[in-house]
């Protein structure tokens, strides 16, 4: 078993003193016996790394800055998009197009001018994760994809840092504290990443805008409790929230002695990239994965790139572009072709020509892959899936096609 990760009292020099202004600002903390002056000084001395400044990272960063955490490390390489604003409350309409790291800095320093912001305008990678985490006491996972989630977990275990975890989808969320005080890590719960395309992300399945605020605030609460050394953290427990039913339940988790990274005989000793394995892409990584000359197979379905689709269109090669998104998505952005929402395809197969070359597309390539497989099972032999969907087209081919 790896050495337990734990928060220790900061070494000499002693905890920083509070200024008069800080005593006024944090007066409601100071009267809490569980916090008091010593606790507030611990918060001031603490260094927390927030990975991701989206839906979860927004409330996390805001509340940690407001609570008086002295140093916040921020990791994010994305820019603010209009579709972010429904849930990412750290950013506002004037920030559209700006780096999230810059938007976040402005908001957090306006909220608490004393907070020290250490901005890392990059995506978390296997090559930089351990170095980034090295100088911090707690890591908060505000990511939205399995690739980075497993990377955060593995890096926290290897670095001996508590991992304050949160995830959201549609109306449901989860939170826990992993890799802390002998408790389980994320892999004890989910040993391996899901196969590519198995689980849709929020761009495919949607998310209630207030849900990240709910889960992110829980993450901020757990982080503060870790810094203060309070009992009752979510270490060894998984909090599950159903916002639609407004129901919460907590499951007990135990460290798996056979866990591949935190178990008694770990087999994972270094970090690897999970992007290709998890089928995840961002604006930054899409072009790397979708090389123009590549056509790969997934479950027997050819995966064509947006560059290949562009070439076919320009060459006027006969094909049908089948859009399986919902009508509202088609109204926001479309590439032409025929719209048949995924839930209607099975009943409308008669509208399609089995002899025609069909390229299926959706937002990111998940739904279209399932429909391409359905078509193949029903005798359509000339079927391919557009890897990355219309999002990849917006990123790599035509930025005038709106992202959503």
N, C-alpha and C positions, 0 to 999 in steps of 0.2 A: 504493500500500500504506500502511496506517495505521502510525503510529509503534509500534514494538515495545513490548510491555509487559514490564517487568522490575523486579526488586527491587533497589533501590539501598541502599547503606549509609545508615542514618539520619543526618540532618544533626546539627550541633552543637545542643544539648549532647551530649556523648559518651554511649555506651551506659551504661545504668544498672548500678550495681554490684550484686553479689550479697550478700545478708545472710548471716550465719552459718547461720541456719536454712535458707536456700536452698542454701547449699553442702552442707549435710547432705542435704537432700531430693533434690538432683540429683547426688549423688556418682557414681552410675553413668554419668551423662552426662559429667561432668567428666573421667573417666579415658579417655574415647574421644577419640583424636586428632582425629577429624572434627568433634567438638563442642567439648570443652574449655570453659574459662571464657569465652572470647570468644563462642563459639557459644551458650552458655547465656545470656549477656547479650543476644545478638541475639534469642533466643526471648523473653526478658523484655520487650524493647522492641517486639516485633512486635504488630501489630493484625490480627486475622483475623475475617472476617465469615462466619458459618455461616448459610446460608439453608435453613431447615427443621430441625426438631428431632424427626424421626421415626426410621425405621429406620436411615437413613444418618447423619443428624445426631447420633444418640445416641453411637455410638462415636467419631465425629469430635470432638465437643465434649469427651467424657470424656478422650480421649487427648491432646488439645491442652492441656487444663487440667492434666492430670497431667504433661505434658512441660515445663510452665513458660511457655507462651505468655502474655504479660502481659495482653493485652486481647482478650476474645472478644465480638464482636458477635453477637447471636442474633436471628434474624428468624423469627417464627412467630405466626400468629394463631389457631391451633386449640387445642382443649381435649383433654385425655387421655381416651381411650375404652378400654373393656375390651379391645376387639379390637386395640388398639395393643400390648398388653403381651407378645404372643407374640414380638416382635422389637425393640421400642423400649425398650432397656434403660436409658435415661436416666430412665424413669418407672416407678412402682410402683403396686400396687393402691390404697394410700391416696390417690394423686394423681388417681384417676378423677374427672372433672368439673372439675379445676383447669386453668388455662391452662398449656400446655406450657412457656411462657416462664418461669413461676414455678416449676414443678416442676424445670426444668433449672437455674435459678439455685441452688436449694437443694442439689441434688446436686453441682454443680460447685464451689460455695463450700465445701461440706463436704470435698470432695476436695482442694482447694487454696485455702485462705483468702486467698491473696495475689492470685489471679486477679481482674482487673477485668471485671465483666460489664456489657455495655451492651445492655440488653433493648429490642427493637423488637417490641412486641406487635401486629404487623400482617402482612398478606400482602404479598409483594413485588408492586408494581404498576409500570406504565410511568411513573406520575407520581412515584414515590418511589425508584425503583431507583438512579438515578445519585447522588442525594443520600445514600442509605444507604451506598453503596459508597465514596463519596468519601474517607472518613477511614480506610480500611483498606488493608493491604498485599496481602492475598490474600483471594479469595472462594472458599468451598467450597460447591458445589452439592449440597445434600442433599434436593432436591425429588423428587416422585414423579409429576409430570405434565409433558406436553410443553409446555403453555402457559408455565409458569414456567421450564422448562429453556431454552427459546428466549429468554425475557426475560433470564435470568441471562447467557446467552452474549452477547447483543447489548449488554447494559449493560457487561459486562466488556471487550468490544472497544472500545466508545466511551470507557470510563473508563480504559483502559490497565491493567487489573488481571488477573493470572493467574486462570484459572477451573479449579479442581480439581474435575473432573467424576466422577460415579459414577451408575450406574443399575442396577436390579435387576428381575428378573421370574422368577417360579417358581424354578428352580434355577440361573439364569444371571445373571451380572453383568458390568459393564464399568467401566473406570476410565481416565482420561487427564488430562492437563494441557493445557488449551486457552488460546489467546490469550496465549502467553508466548514471548518470545525469538524472534520471527519464525516460530513454529510455527503450525499450523492452528488454527482455531476449530471449534466444534461444527457450524457451518453448512458447513464444508468437507467434513464427513462426511455430514451430513444437511441439504441446502440448505433444505428447506421442511418445515413440520410435516406430519404425516400427516393424511389426511382424517378428519373426525369419525367415531368408531366403528370405524376401521380396526384399531386395536391396543388390546386390552383392558388395563386397568390391573391393579394387584395385587389390588384388591378383586374384580375379575372373574376373574382367572387364578390368583391365589394367589401366595404367596412362602414359601420355606423360611425359618423364623425366624432361623437363624444366618447366612443369606446377607448381609443388611445389615451384620452385624458384620464379615464378611470384607472386603467392598468398602469399608465406611466406614473400617476400619483402614488399608487401602491409601491412601485419601484423606488420612487424618491423616498417614501416612508421607510422602506427596508434599508436603504442606503444610510439614512440618518441613524437608524437604530444600530446598524453595524458600527458606525463611527463612534457612537456614544457607548457602545458595549452593552446595550440593553438586551434583556431576554425577550423571547417571543418572536424572533425572526422566523421567516419562512424556510429556514434551513431544515431540510428533511421533510418539507411539506410542499404540496403543489396546490395553489389556490386557483380554482376554476370559477369564472364568472360568466353568467348568462344574462346579458343586459336586456334581452327581450322579455324574459320571464322575471328579471331582477332577482336572480337566485345565485347564491354563492355556496360552494362546497369546497372542502379541503381534504385532500388525499395524503396519507402518510407515505413518504418515500424513504427507502433505505439504500445505502451504497451497495452496489452490486460487486461482490468480490471478484467476479469475472469480467467486470467492465474493461474494455480494451485500453482505457487511458488512466482511470483512477483505481482500478482493481488491484488485487494482490500480486498479479503477474502481468503488468500492462504490456501490450504489444505495440502501442503507439508511443513513440519517443521523440517525434519531431512533427512540425506542422506541415500540412499539405494544403493545396488549393482544392476546393470542392466545387468551383463554379461549373466546370464541364460535367462533373458527376451529377450535380443537382439540377442541371439544365437551367441555371439562373443566368440572367444577363442584365446589365444596367446600361445606361447611355455610354458609359466608359468602356464596357467590355463587349458590347455587341459586335463591334467591328472586328475585334480580335477573334471571336468565335466564328463569325459568319464570313469566312474568306470567300471572295467572289468565285473562285474556281472550284470550290468544294460542293459536292452533293453527297450527303451521307444518308444512312438508313436508320430508322427508328421503328422497331416492331414491323419491319418489312416495308415501311412507307418511306419513299425518297423525301429528303428534307432539302428543299431548294432555298438558296439564299435570296435576299431581296435584290442583290446585284444580278443574279440569274433571271429573276422575274423581270427586272428592268430591261435586260438584254432581249428577252422574248417579246416584250411589249414593243420595243423599238424596232425589232425585226419583223413585227407583225406575224409572229408564229401563232398558228391557231391554238387557242386554249380558252377554257372557261375559268374565270376567277370566281370562286364560290366563297362568299362572305357569310360566316355562320355566327356572327355577333348578333346582338339585340338591336332592334330598330333605333333606339335612342343612341346607341354607339355609332351606328351608321350615319345618323344625322350630325353627329359631332365631327366625324372624319371618315372618309371612305376613299377607296381606290377604284370605284366603279365595280363592274361585274354584277353578279346576281346575289341578292340577299335572301338567305333562308336561315332563320335563327336555328341554332343547334337543336332545340327541342322539337322543331318541326321537320327536320330533315328525313327522319325515318318514314313519315307519312307522305312525303313529297318526292320520293325517289323517282316516281314516274315523270317528273318534270326534267330530269337530267338524262343526258345521252351517255350510255355506257361506252360508246365508241370514242367519245370526245376526251381530249386531254383536260383534266380538271386539276386546278391548283386551289387548295382550300386554305383560307386564312381567317384569323381572328385577331384578338388584341396582341397576344404574346406567343401564340403557337401551341397552347395547351388544348383548348377546345377543338381547334382545327385538327389536331392530331387524332383526337378521339373520333371525329367525324370522318376523317380520311380512312381510319381503320373500319368504321361502319360501312363506308362505301365499298371498300375492298371486300368485305365479307358478303356484300350483296352483288358481287359480280362486276364491279367497276375496277378494271385493271390499270387504267392509265390515270392514277391518282397520286398527287404529291402534296406535301404540307409546306407552307411558307414558314420557315424557321424565323422566330422572332416576331412574326405577324406584322401588323400595321405599325406597331411601335418601332420595330427595327427599320421600317421604311421611313418613318419620320426622322429617325436618328441618322441614318446612313445615306438616304437617297434624296428626300425632299422635306426639309425642315418646315415648309409651309403647310404640310399636313399636320393638323393640330394633334398634340399629345393629350392623353387623358388618363 
